[in-house]
Amino acid sequence: MLRAANGLRSEIDLWTDLVSRASDLVELIPLAEAGDPELTAEIEKTFSELESAFRRERTALLFSGDYDERGALLTISAGAGGTEATDWAEMLLRMYLRWSERHRYATEVVDQLEGEQAGLKSATVAVEGRRAYGWLRAERGVHRLVRISPFDAQKRRQTTFALVEVLPEVEADDEDIELDWDEIRVDTFRSQGAGGQHVNKTDSAVRLTHVPTGIVAQSQNERSQTQNKETATKVLKARLLERRLEEKEAELRQLKGEHVSAGWGNQIRSYVLHPYQMVKDLRTGYETSNTGAVLDGDLDTFMQAELERLATGRPPSDEEPPEPEGAA
């Protein structure tokens, strides 16, 4: 409670200082209009500093959730579509790893299942850093790719999908997320990916199944069974926490009389690489033609637009991008 109070007090002081500095700046404008070039330059410099500070603190207001300050567990799962879908999942993994690098977040791929020919069927990444979950929660949903498939000899246009799930990191003091090991089935199997000489030779990979809910967590990228069990336990706790949060959100929606969708849900973003270049978020309407930058991790504007939409309670945009002619 004391920590929360101190945090609120610091926030009030910060905004009070910004308002005071802005007021002082307004009072100087008439003097600058009298023709003082040095004062004009000083006002422009101060204005730029205030604008940057305002944008920074305005963004900070978006991270007010109970778990927004924490790290995150991000899982990418390929949709139907064979090699095209698994390649898209790997492209998304690269995109989020690059985004994490931009924010100087530490990342660790804790589990991955390779595709039969290329790409990944699924991958789970731990993203460590302040507000990693606060940012990445804007990415939850189905991502659609439209492009000329590099795996199609006839060079036909293909549409494929991948699901992105984001969980808050569970911390040691989360006493309400306790595991009853009598309700958990532990299975071991041989790792299927990179990881050293132990791969495919020992049953070092671990899969945990929470029997009451059917929630599954696994890890196979660590070198020992003990390490993989610890990682899988961390993922399982995060999934149980997310389930609890979803139940609370569903209850609130029901009280509000809103429809609660099940399954994968609606796609949130389209990445069109042919016949034109466009990435468009279907919830906010934000779009850009710089697809290369987005796939290289330039995602903050998309994330911020969605976080602002959630903060203001605006409903998702109903506008769908036009389907490229001939898309499969």
N, C-alpha and C positions, 0 to 999 in steps of 0.2 A: 504493500500500500504506500509506504514511504517513497519507494523508488518511483512509483507511478506519479505521485504528487510532485516529486522533484522534476520528473520529466515534463509534466504539464507546466510547471512554473518556468522552466527553461524555454519552453515553446512560446509561452505568453511573452516573456522578456524579448525573445527574438523578433516576434511579430510587432511588438511595441516599438522596438528599435527601428525596424524597417519603415513603419508608419511615420515615425518622427523624422527620419532622414528624408523621406519623400516630401514631407511638409516643408522642411527647411529648403529643399530643392525648389519647390514651387515658389517660395518667397524670393528666391534669387533670380527667377526668370525675368521680372521687370527690369532689374538692374542690367542683366545681360542684353536686353533689348535696346538699352541706351547706347550700345556700341562698344562694349568692353570685350575684346577678342579673348583675352586670357580667362575672364570669367566664363565666357561662352564655352571655351575648351574644357574648363573645370566642370561645368554643369554636364556637358556631354559625357565626360569620363565617369562622373558620379552616377548619371542616369544609366549608363551601361552596366556599372557594378550593381546598382539596385535591381535592374532588370534580370541579371543573372541570378542574384540572390533570391529574387521573388520566384523565378522559375524553379530553382532548386528546392526551395521550401514548399512550393505548391505541389511539386512531385512528391515530396516527403509526406504530405497529408494523405496521399493515396494509400500509404502503408499503415493503416490503422487496425487491421485485423489482428486477432489473437496470435497468429502464427507467422505474420508477414515478415518479421525480423529474422526468421530462421533460415537455415539451409533447406535444400529441397532434394527430393528423389524424383527424377524425371524418367518416364518409361515411354518408349516409342514402339508401336506394334504395327507391322505391315498389314494392310487390308488384303482383300482378294485381288488376284492379278498376277500371281507367280513371280517371276524374276523382276518384272517391272515394278511390282509393289515392294519387294525386298530392297531393290536399289533405291527407291524413294525413301524408305525408312532409313537407309544409311546416309542419304543426302541430308535428311532432317537431323540425324545425330551429329553430322559434321557442322551443320548450321548452329545448333545449340552449343556445341563445344567452342566454336569460334565466338559466339555471343558471350560465353562465359569468360573467354580470354580477354575480351574487351573490358569486362567488368573486374578483371583480375580475381575471378573466382577459381578456387581449386576444384578439379573434377576428377572423378574416378568411375570408370565403367565397372560396375559391380556384377553385372550379368549380361550376357548376350548370346543369342542363338543365330547362327549364320544361315543364310539362305542356301538353297540347294545348288544354285549356279553362281549367284552373286548377291551382294548386299546382306541385309539382316532381317530375319523374321521378327526379332524383338531385341531391345537393348534397354538396360536400366542404368542410369547415371546418377551418382551422388554429386550434388553441386553444393560446395561449402562456401559460405560467405554471407555477410549481413544482407538481408532482404532478398536473398536468392528466391525464396518461395514467394515473397510478395510480388516480385517481377514475373516469375514463371507461371504463376497461377492464371495469368491472362492467356496462356497458350493451350489450356486444356480444351480438347475437342478434336474433330476430324479435319485433317489438312488434305486438300485435293491438288493433284498435279496434272497438268495437261501439257504434253510435249510430243515431239517425234521420238518414238522409242528407239534407243540405240541397240535394242535387242531384236528388232524386227527387220528382217532382210528387205521387206517391201517398204520400209520407211513410213509406216502408217502412224497417224496420230493416236495417242493412247491417253486415257484418263485413269488415274489410279489414286488410291487413298491410303492414309496412315492415321492411326489414332495416337494422340499425345495425352498422357496422364501425368499429373503433377501432384506429389504428396509432400506435406510439410515434414521436416526432419523431427523425429521424436528425441527429446532430450532426456537426460538421466533423471531429472526431477519431475518427470511426468508420471506422477503416482497413479493417475487414473487409467493409464494404459499398462496394465499388468497382465502378463500371459499366464494362463493355466496350462501347464504342460501336459496335463491329463487330457486336454482337448486338442492337442496338436500332434499330428502324425509326422514323423521325421523319416524321410527317405534319402538314401544316398545313391549316387550314380557317377558314372565317369564323365569328366568334363569333355566338352565338345569344341572348345575354342582354344585360342592361344593362351599360354600360361606356363610353359616350361616342360621339363621332361616328365613331370607327373601326369600330364594330360593324357587321357586315354589309357593310362596304366594303373591308376588307383581310383577307388570310389571316393574322390575328394569333394565332388559337388554335392550340395545339400538342397533338398526341397522340403519346405515346411508347409503343411496344410492345416489351416484352422478349421477343424471339423464342423463346428456349429454354423459357420458362415460360408464355408467353402473357399475362403480366401487363401491364395497360394503365393508363396514367396520363395525364391530360390537364388542361389549364388554359386558360381562355378569358376570365377576368375581368380580367386585367392589360391595360394599354394598349398594350403592344408585344409582338411575337413573342419577343424576347429575354427579357423578363420572364416571359412565359408558359412558355417553355422551362425557365427556372430553377425556376419553381414546380412544373412537371410533373416535373422531375428529382428535386426534393425528395420529391414524392409517390411516385414510382417507387422511390426508395431505401427509403422507409418500408414500402412493400408488400413489397419483397424481404426486408427485415428481419423483417417479420411472418411471411412464408412460412418463413423460417429458424426462427423461434421455434415455429411450428406443427409443423414437422417434428420438432423436439426433443420437443415435448409428445406428438406421436403415437407417437414411439419409446418414450417412457416409459410411455404407456398400453399399448402392445403388450407391453412387458416385464412390466407388471402384469397382463396378461391382460384388460384392459378393452376394450370395444367402442368403436371410433372412428367416429363418424357423419360422413357426408359431406353436401355440399349446404348448404342454408340452415340446417339444424339445427332444433331445436324452438323454439317460441316461448318467450320468457322472461318476458313480462309482458302482462297484459290490462288494457285501459283501457275500462271499460264505462260509457257515459254514458246508456244507456236499456235496460231500464225502471228501473234503479236506478243509483246512483252508486258506482263502486268501481274502484280501481286495485289489482291484486294481482300480486305477483311470484311466478311459479310455481316458482322455484328455492328461495326462502327461506320462502315462505308469508306474507311481510309484506304487509299490505294497509292501505288507507285509503279512506274515503269522500269525502275532500276532493280530488276530481278537479281542481277549478279550480286549487288550489295546486300540484298536481303538474304540470299542463300549463303552469303559469306558472314552472316551474323549481325547485320545491321537491323535489329528488331525493336529497338527502344521506342520508336514512334508508334509502331503497331501496339506494343504493350501498353504504352501510356494512354493511347486513345481508348483502349478497352478498360483500363483501370479507371479512367475518368468516367466512362459510361457506367460502370458498376457503382462508382461513388455517388453519381447523381441520380441513379435509379432509372436511367433511360432504357426503354426496351430495345432489343436488338433490331438493327435495320432489316427490313424485309426485302431489300433490293438484291437480286441475284445478278452476277455478271453474266453477259451473254455467253451461251455455250458455243465454243468455236465450231465452225462448220466442219462436219465430218468427224467430230470427236467420238471416240469409242465409249 
